[in-house]
């Protein structure tokens, strides 16, 4: 499987394929608990997960129905990358 964050099956993988480099990367996924985040202007209960094994850890949020809601990572020089469902 590739780094397809919108697919909740990513949470059950031990390795992911980087489609840009061809590298097969060992990862770990940790469940960080429930949070309330804002999606499309409304408060939503979400499960937060952290993917490690890449240069920068990646946090993912999914709804109780396993719909992808958001992704966040801190990049080089402290820059923040965030994608969220709009």
Helices and strands as residue ranges (DSSP letters): G 8-12, E 15-17, E 24-26, E 28-39, E 42-52, E 58-62, E 68-74, G 76-78, E 80-84
